[in-house]
Amino acid sequence: MKASINQKTLFLAQFAMLLAVEAIVCFTPLGSLPAFGPIVATLGMVPVIITSILLGTGAGTMMGFFAGLFSFCVWTFTPPSPMAFVFTPFYSAGPVARNYWSLAICFLPRILVGTVTGTCFNLFTKWKWKNAVAYGLSGVLGSLTNTLLVLGGIYVFFGQSYADALKVSFNLLLGLIGLTILTSGIPEAVIGGAAAYAICYPIKKHMNHRFE
């Protein structure tokens, strides 16, 4: 009984520390890297990836929800660019206002980062893939989940409005999204994969040894 309580306390402490890191990368410039156009490369998915691998898929999914919540707060109250309308229904740009699909774009990809990362890591370790591949590929796939769903959601639900805000032809939008994936999405995925292996592997190894 006591051991169970201690493990729950340890879990909560670890989750709280990772949540604090998530808040730092979401609410400070430390979490943003310049990218192409109005979109920045963000480190916001790194704590979600780490949580999914260290604490499990459920915890990672919950961290993804907090990442979405923090992102929603930033884009609603201190929008870093006029493109905020794709992440919050409470920001308007010209005729574009209050499209509640923006909530799906803001929350769902972040939540699924935790789900995808944790699920992939469990599968890869079950298949006994090499540690570098299991950890790294899980982080890469988790990060790409966010990139592809966010940009895909923008194209599907805000395509013309987003193109108008960028002052480009809608016919060029798909190419610009592809360029954004190359200039910010791929670097984010590389960072996510590197962090998953460099941070999670030694910690996970220590955790498994401790509870043997």
Secondary structure, 3 states (H helix, E strand, C coil): CHHHHHHHHHHHHHHHHHHHHHHHHHHCHHHEECCCCCCCEECCCHHHHHHHHHHCHHHHHHHHHHHHHHHHHHHHHCCCCHHHHHCCCCCCECCECCCCHHHHHHHHHHHHHHHHHHHHHHHHHHCCCCHHHHHHHHHHHHHHHHHHHHHHHHHHHHHHHHHHHHCCCHHHHHHHHHHHHHHHHHHHHHHHHHHHHHHHHHHHHHHHHHCC
